[in-house]
């Protein structure tokens, strides 16, 4: 019996696994199954943010450092540049025909990704 063929899962199994030496490995029926879903899957904002924690922490650190070393105006300008980049990304994606949700998530992820490209 292969790893994927446990006793309650033998429906639809096409071959004798033990006869071909597949004991302890996956048989052909289980090697050909897909690991990813067959269609698009909706993701939430928390998934996007959780995948981008390092860039968010770095940008927050830059803003805090700018506030501590210089003053609040420099930190506000830094956050404004970051927000303008996200707005420009949303605008560009909306012109490309994406939905609002896709545009916001994609723009946020892209800005965070490209902001860390040089580090």
C-alpha positions in Angstrom: 0.0 0.0 0.0 1.4 3.4 -0.9 1.5 6.4 1.5 -1.6 8.0 -0.1 -3.6 4.8 -0.1 -4.7 4.3 3.5 -7.4 1.7 4.1 -10.4 4.2 4.0 -9.1 5.7 0.7 -9.0 2.7 -1.7 -12.0 3.7 -3.8 -10.9 4.4 -7.4 -7.4 2.8 -7.0 -6.5 1.2 -10.3 -3.5 -1.1 -9.5 -2.0 -3.6 -7.1 0.5 -1.4 -5.3 2.3 -4.2 -3.5 2.9 -6.1 -6.7 4.9 -3.2 -8.2 7.0 -2.4 -5.2 5.3 0.8 -4.3 5.0 0.0 -0.6 5.9 3.1 1.4 5.9 5.4 -1.7 3.3 7.1 -3.7 1.7 5.1 -6.5 0.9 6.5 -9.9 -2.7 7.4 -8.9 -1.3 9.8 -6.3 1.7 11.1 -8.2 -0.6 12.6 -10.8 -2.8 14.6 -8.5 -2.5 18.3 -8.5 -1.0 20.1 -5.5 -2.5 23.5 -6.4 -6.2 24.3 -6.9 -7.6 24.1 -10.4 -8.8 27.7 -10.4 -8.2 31.0 -8.8 -8.5 31.2 -5.1 -9.6 34.3 -3.2 -7.0 35.6 -0.7 -7.6 38.0 2.1 -5.8 41.2 3.0 -4.2 39.6 6.0 -2.5 37.0 3.7 -1.0 39.9 1.7 0.2 41.7 4.8 1.5 38.6 6.5 3.6 37.8 3.4 5.0 41.4 3.5 5.9 41.8 7.2 9.6 42.5 6.6 9.1 45.4 4.2 6.4 46.8 6.4 8.7 46.6 9.4 11.6 48.2 7.5 9.4 51.1 6.2 8.0 51.6 9.7 11.6 51.7 11.0 12.6 54.3 8.4 9.6 56.5 9.3 10.4 56.2 13.0 14.1 57.0 12.5 13.2 60.0 10.3 10.8 61.2 13.0 13.4 60.8 15.7 16.4 62.2 13.9 14.8 65.0 11.9 11.2 65.9 12.7 7.6 64.8 11.9 7.6 66.6 8.5 10.2 64.2 7.1 8.4 61.2 8.4 5.1 62.5 6.9 6.8 63.0 3.5 8.2 59.5 3.6 4.8 58.0 4.4 3.3 60.3 1.7 5.7 58.9 -1.0 4.8 55.4 0.1 1.1 56.1 -0.1 1.4 57.9 -3.5 3.2 54.8 -4.8 0.3 52.6 -3.7 -2.3 55.0 -5.2 -0.4 55.0 -8.5 -0.2 51.2 -8.5 -4.0 51.0 -7.9 -4.7 53.5 -10.7 -2.5 51.6 -13.1 -4.1 48.3 -12.3 -7.6 49.7 -12.5 -6.8 51.0 -16.0 -5.7 47.5 -16.9 -9.1 46.1 -16.1 -8.5 44.5 -12.7 -11.1 44.6 -10.0 -10.8 47.0 -7.0 -9.8 44.2 -4.6 -7.2 42.8 -7.0 -5.9 46.4 -7.7 -5.5 47.2 -4.0 -3.9 43.9 -3.0 -1.6 43.8 -6.1 -0.5 47.4 -5.7 0.3 47.0 -2.0 2.2 43.8 -2.6 4.1 45.3 -5.6 5.1 48.4 -3.7 6.3 46.4 -0.8 8.2 44.0 -3.0 9.9 46.6 -5.2 10.7 48.8 -2.2 12.9 46.0 -0.8 14.6 45.2 -4.2 17.7 47.1 -3.3 18.2 45.7 0.2 
